[in-house]
């Protein structure tokens, strides 16, 4: 019978559990991912931040490019935020990239470039939560520390058939207690990787490979006949919608005007096209703000970009200037040349629009 989120399930012998998991990992676990090579706190940290809300196959090329450009934490700390976000463009959840940069600077200035060697100290750093700290500590420092990322939550809620959405504090607290109890006092790196791999390769969100799972004999979720009902889904809530118009101003040199967004809010610190409330406002903005005269105006098809908490309907308006403005107005403005792109962090829809416009250019 499924366990209530308020009731800690009776645990099987933790030693039996983690030995089963470790034996499976030794035979079937992933051991050749880029961040599993030349293991260091820096490489583990970057990979863990990238893997939040993002699939492994998507992360691999980003991680490799990131490591090539920022091979050490000192290189990352010394870079500009623009360059860091440029290498983050397309991964989404850009606060991760900003915190990554800020955290590197804190480690270099306050910790002499070395990661603190305890979970409690790691949690004090920007953008590092309890599970990420546990992964860094166990994988790169051989410290006993539980983790509770999305994959591990799924494995544990299914194994114990725990009712309730794991995002609630009650269920999460219960899961942390279980994860802590099950974590062995040996083979820290291997156990952490094993639990991640179980969720990523066998105990997947849909169509779990229960038939070859080493935990099948004791799995309570499988015994219910409906293992995919665990973990319970987040209560559905209709996402609100918003609308905006992007003013895509192109000068006679083929450059597009971009503005840097505020550090807080969506696309924080990234570069985007100026925004106005309506299509009619686009031409007015160009005339009044840029003092520019348009040569050609084209309203492109509206498309939807979805954030975690709302849908944004974007209407791009391309305006070609008849002459070159004297200069950009302020430091937060930049003329972007797609043929010689600057190392800027671009909002994902902006990058897509620039690529599309460049392909369509005569």
Beta strands, then each sheet from edge to edge (+ up, - down):
strand 1: 240-250
strand 2: 255-260
strand 3: 271-272
strand 4: 274-276
strand 5: 294-299
strand 6: 303-306
strand 7: 310-321
strand 8: 333-337
sheet 1: 4+ 1- 7- 5+
sheet 2: 4+ 1- 7- 6+
sheet 3: 3+ 2- 8+
end
